[in-house]
């Protein structure tokens, strides 16, 4: 289906001059490129720190709460990664102030 996120990711890679073959739309590789799993540590780290601090204060971890927060954090990071690669998305640098 033309115009999908995977198609745009393949076009971006090819436009940047990378020697990468065209990625088939909907494939696991296309999703892996769009999600950028190396950036998921950004979402996981604060949850682990929060769980560690909670354990230090109470001596226990609320596993359900920790897993729900972890899931939400990972989903938000995946969505942000996918949105950054969507067609028409322009990320402007912060100008300060």
Rosetta blueprint (number, residue, H / E / L):
1 X L
2 X L
3 X L
4 X L
5 X H
6 X H
7 X H
8 X H
9 X H
10 X H
11 X H
12 X H
13 X H
14 X H
15 X H
16 X L
17 X L
18 X L
19 X L
20 X L
21 X L
22 X L
23 X L
24 X L
25 X L
26 X L
27 X L
28 X H
29 X H
30 X H
31 X H
32 X H
33 X H
34 X H
35 X H
36 X L
37 X H
38 X H
39 X H
40 X H
41 X H
42 X H
43 X H
44 X H
45 X H
46 X H
47 X H
48 X H
49 X H
50 X H
51 X H
52 X H
53 X H
54 X H
55 X H
56 X H
57 X H
58 X H
59 X L
60 X L
61 X L
62 X L
63 X H
64 X H
65 X H
66 X H
67 X H
68 X H
69 X H
70 X H
71 X H
72 X H
73 X H
74 X H
75 X H
76 X H
77 X H
78 X H
79 X H
80 X H
81 X H
82 X H
83 X H
84 X H
85 X L
86 X L
87 X L
88 X L
89 X L
90 X L
91 X L
92 X L
93 X L
94 X L
95 X L
96 X L
97 X L
